[in-house]
């Protein structure tokens, strides 16, 4: 259907080069010729990853049952690596809720999801941490083991729910069907390094 994004995650992704702030910078895109290879921006085993997409609606289905959904807001695919920590989940939650991905009255990206009253849908996706730098098969050696990954994903959900009223989540370890309507499209790749500090 027109407008619906059953899309490869490697399409239309803007790497977020100013990793400490809340506002995207697009200047590096003028000299980047491989932005579609989003895996190439990871620091293996060290960064908590959030791929956020601005949506007009999104939902998660497991075993033909919808378990989570939002209307306008952010769908966030979360990649957790083996050395990630609780402190990084705190910083990622803070950044995502304050990240300016919505237009103001002048059409500029000056508003965050809370300012537009949007929802947040968190979906765990271990394939985001894949090393795709060589060969034809992804390597997941930097991915967190299931127990550690679930612990941090649950912590991330708690961090969001402690900060915002409209938060939903997918099911860790499940075979999920994710549907979304990406508005724009607008997609950003955020990484939180292990030495992250809140501002």
MIVEXMI-468149 format. One record per atom (N, C-alpha, C): x, y, z; residue in one letter. Coordinates in steps of 0.05 Angstrom, whole numbers, plus 5000, padded with zeros to 4 digits. Example, Ala and Ser with C-alpha at 12.3 -4.5 7.8 and 13.67 -1.06 7.14 Angstrom:
526448865156A524649105156A526449345156A525749555142S527349795143S525850015157S
end
This chain:
501749765000X500050005000X501850255000X501050464986X502650714985X503050825012X505550905018X506251025044X507050825065X506450575062X507150375082X510050285076X511550255098X514350195095X514949905103X514649725083X515849465087X518449475073X520449595086X522849695073X525349565086X527449545071X529949465083X530949675102X532049595124X533049785144X535349945133X536649845112X538949985101X538250215083X535650265077X534850475060X534250735076X534950955065X534151215076X535051265105X537451175111X538451215138X540451435139X540051625157X541951845160X543651785184X546351745181X548051705204X548151945221X547951915248X547752135266X550652195276X551952385263X554752435268X555252585294X553452755302X553852905327X552652735349X554152545359X553052335376X552352425404X553052665412X552452755439X550052925441X548853015419X546753215421X543953105415X542153285411X539353215406X538353315379X540153405363X539353515337X541053395315X539853295294X541453165272X543053365256X545353275247X547053435229X547153285202X546553425180X546453295154X548853365137X550553545146X552853625130X554653395121X555153195138X556952975130X555752805107X553152815103X551952655081X552952745054X553852995052X554753095026X557352945017X558852835036X561352705029X561252405036X558952305044X558752015050X557551865027X558951665017X557951524994X557051245001X557051175027X556250905035X554350905059X552651115060X550851135083X548850905084X548450765062X546550545063X547650305079X550350295083X551550075098X551550145127X549250145140X549050245167X550750085186X551249835181X552849675199X555749785201X556649935181X559350025181X559850255201X557750355214X558050565233X558150465261X558050205266X558250105293X561050085303X561350105329X563950045341X563549775356X564549565344X563749295352X564049245382X561849155393X561849075421X561649305441X561449555432X561749775451X559449975451X557649965431X555550165430X552750055431X551050195446X548250125446X546950285423X545450145406X544550255381X541450295382X540650525372X537750585369X537250685341X535850535325X535050625298X532250735300X531950995300X529251105304X528051185277X525451135275X523951205251X521451365260X521151595247X518751765253X516351645239X514351575254X512051425242X509451565247X507451515230X504751595235X503251375249X504351125247X503250895262X505250675260X505150495280X506950265280X505750055299X506249805294X505249585311X507049345309X506749175329X508248925330X506248695335X506548485318X504848255320X506548005326X505547845345X506847585351X504747375351X505247165335X503246945332X500447045325X500447235306X498047355295X496447525315X497747595337X496447765357X498048025360X496748255358X498048505362X498748545391X501248575398X502048605426X502848885433X503249055413X504049335418X503449505394X502649755399X502149935376X502250225386X502850405368X502750695373X501650825348X500751075352X499951245329X502451415323X502151675320X504451845314X506651815335X509151805326X511251785346X513751665334X515251505350X517751385342X517651085345X518450945323X519050665325X522050645328X522950515349X525850495355X526650205355X528350135335X529549865335X532149885351X532449695369X534549705389X536549475385X539149545381X541249345379X543049355404X543249125417X544749115442X547248945439X549549055446X552148915443X553148815469X555148645468X555848475491X556948635515X558148875510X559249025531X557449265540X555049275529X553249495536X552349485566X551749715577X551149745605X548549885610X547649875635X545250025644X545550325639X547950425644X548350715640X547850795611X548450615593X547950685565X544950685558X543350505572X540450515567X539250775577X540350875599X539351135610X539951355590X542351355579X543051575560X541451545534X541051305524X539551265500X536651355504X535451285526X532651375531X532551685532X534451805545X534452105546X534752225519X536552115503X537052225476X534652195458X533451955458X531151905440X528752075447X528252115473X525952275480X526352575474X528852655473X529452935468X530352995439X530552785423X531552825396X529552965378X530553165364X528653335348X528253225320X526253065317X525652945291X522953015280X521653205292X518953295283X518953595277X517353665256X517453935247X515854125265X516754375266X515254585279X513454725259X512354945266X510455085248X511855195223X514555215224X516055315201X517255085184X516554835191X517554615176X520354525183X521454615205X524054545214X523954325236X525954155236X526053935256X526954055282X525054165297X525754295323X524154175346X522553975341X520853855362X521553565367X521453495393X521853215400X519253065403X519352805408X516852645409X515052735431X516152825454X514352905476X512953165469X514253345454X512953595447X510653565427X510653345412X508353295394X506453095406X506853005431X505052825444X505052545431X507352465420X507552215406X508151975424X507851735413X508551495427X511251395419X512251205435X514851075429X514450775430X515150645408X515050355406X517850245404X518750095424X521349975425X521349685416X523149625397X523149355386X526049255386X526549025400X529348915400X530048795373X532448865363X533248755337X536248705337X537048455343X539948405346X541448425319X540048415296X541448435271X542748715267X541948915282X543049175280X546049175287X546948995303X549748995312X551448825293X550348735271X551948565252X554348715241X556448575238X558848675224X558548605195X558248805177X557748755149X560048865132X562348895144X564549035130X565848855108X565548595110X566648435089X565048175086X565348055062X563947805057X560947845052X559647615048X556747615042X555047505064X556247465087X554747365110X555247545134X553147645148X553647815171X554847655195X556447795210X557547685234X556247815259X555447645278X554047745302X555747705327X558347695323X560147635346X560047855367X559248095360X559048315380X556348325394X554448165386X551748175398X551848075427X550148195443X549848105471X548647825471X549347665491X548047405494X545147455502X543347265498X540447315503X539747415531X541047305551X540447385579X541147675583X543547755575X544448025578X542748215561X542248135537X540648295519X537848355530X536548145541X533848185552X533948365576X535948325593X536148495617X536348795610X538048855590X538349135582X535949235567X534649065551X532249155537X530049225557X529649055577X527749105598X528349355613X530949405618X531849645631X531249895614X531649875588X531050095570X528050155571X526349955571X523449995573X522850145598X524050065621X523550195646X524450485646X526750535633X527750805631X525750985616X524650885595X522651035579X520151085595X519150875608X516650895622X516851085646X519351115657X519751305678X519851585669X520051625643X520251895632X517951985615X516451795604X514351865585X511951685588X509551785581X507051645587X506251445566X507151485541X506151315519X508451145508X508850915520X511150735513X510050455509X510850335487X510150055482X512649905473X512549635473X514949485467X514249225453X516149135437X515948875425X516848665445X517048415436X517648195454X520448085448X522148095468X524948015464X525047715457X526547645436X526847365429X524647245412X522547395407X520247285392X520647345362X519247185346X519047235318X516847445313X517547685309X515647905308X515148005279X512648075274X511948215249X511548515256X513348685245X513248965252X512149115228X510049265232X508849435211X509149725219X509649895199X509950175205X509350345180X508550585185X508350785164X510351005171X512651005157X514851195162X514051465150X513851665166X512951925157X515352095148X515452145122X517652305111X518852195086X520351985086X521151825110X523351965126X523351915152X525352025170X526451795187X529051745184X530351535199X533051625209X533651575234X536251655245X537551425260X540151415259X541751205271X543251335295X542551255319X543851365343X545551145357X547851225366X549551045381X550351175408X550351015429X551151105455X553650945463X555951085465X558450945472X558450875502X560350705510X560350625539X561050845558X562251055549X562951285567X560851505566X558451435558X556351635555X555751775581X555152025580X554452185603X551952335596X550152365616X547752515612X548352815614X546852975599X547353265600X544953395614X
end
